[in-house]
Amino acid sequence: MQRLEAYLEEEDHNRKMLIHNLNSNMEKIQNQLQSPTNYRKFYWTPDFNVYGFATRQQIKVNVDNWEKIDALKRLKEQKRAHLAYVNKTQERQVQKANPVPS
């Protein structure tokens, strides 16, 4: 009879430990999910090419990459516009130097 009581006490203790471990694990998971580093926000870049849910760090990296790409696009556009301006200026100078007789 004493062995049965000891066995039941041990089982009860094991059950309580298991419940305690489960509760602490659930608390840890909840804390991790609510951590600002794991919190995901919806975001998009101004040109709407990149969008979705991400952490703050991922958003920062994506926006930095977008800004680099956007800056390169703007630089290319400025170069194209400058070359077009130079070409038009040269054409005007040639037309002034060689007027077409009418």
C-alpha positions in Angstrom: 0.0 0.0 0.0 2.8 2.4 0.8 4.4 1.7 -2.6 1.2 2.6 -4.3 0.9 5.8 -2.3 4.6 6.6 -3.1 3.9 5.9 -6.8 0.8 8.1 -6.8 2.7 10.9 -5.1 5.5 10.7 -7.6 3.0 10.7 -10.5 1.2 13.7 -9.0 4.6 15.5 -8.7 5.6 14.6 -12.2 2.2 15.9 -13.5 2.6 19.2 -11.6 6.1 19.6 -13.0 4.9 18.9 -16.5 2.1 21.5 -16.2 4.6 24.0 -14.8 7.0 23.4 -17.7 4.2 23.7 -20.2 3.0 27.0 -18.7 6.5 28.4 -18.6 7.1 27.4 -22.2 3.8 29.0 -23.3 4.8 32.2 -21.5 8.2 32.2 -23.2 6.6 31.7 -26.6 4.1 34.5 -25.9 6.9 36.8 -24.9 8.9 36.0 -28.0 5.9 36.6 -30.2 5.2 39.9 -28.6 8.8 41.0 -28.7 9.4 44.1 -30.8 12.1 42.3 -32.7 9.6 39.7 -33.9 6.7 42.0 -34.4 5.9 42.4 -38.1 4.4 45.5 -39.7 2.9 46.0 -43.1 5.0 48.4 -45.2 5.6 49.4 -48.8 8.1 51.5 -50.7 7.0 54.8 -52.2 6.9 53.2 -55.7 4.9 50.2 -54.4 7.4 47.8 -55.9 8.3 46.3 -52.5 5.6 45.6 -49.9 4.7 43.1 -47.3 5.0 42.2 -43.6 8.4 42.4 -42.1 10.2 43.2 -38.9 11.7 46.7 -38.3 15.2 45.5 -39.2 13.9 43.8 -42.5 12.0 47.0 -43.3 15.1 49.1 -42.8 17.2 46.9 -45.0 14.6 46.8 -47.7 14.0 50.5 -47.7 17.8 51.2 -47.8 18.1 48.9 -50.8 15.1 50.6 -52.4 16.7 54.0 -51.8 19.9 52.9 -53.4 18.1 51.6 -56.5 15.9 54.7 -56.7 19.0 56.9 -56.4 20.7 55.0 -59.3 17.5 55.3 -61.4 17.4 59.1 -60.7 21.1 59.4 -61.6 20.6 57.6 -64.9 17.6 59.8 -65.7 19.6 62.9 -64.9 22.4 61.7 -67.2 20.0 61.0 -70.0 18.4 64.4 -69.6 21.8 66.0 -69.6 22.9 64.2 -72.7 19.6 65.1 -74.4 20.2 68.7 -73.5 23.8 68.6 -74.7 22.7 67.0 -78.0 20.0 69.6 -78.6 22.5 72.4 -77.8 25.0 71.0 -80.2 22.3 70.7 -82.9 21.3 74.3 -82.4 24.9 75.4 -82.6 25.3 73.5 -85.9 22.1 75.0 -87.3 23.3 78.5 -86.4 26.7 77.8 -88.0 25.2 76.3 -91.1 21.9 78.1 -91.8 19.6 76.3 -94.3 19.0 78.6 -97.3 15.4 79.3 -98.0 
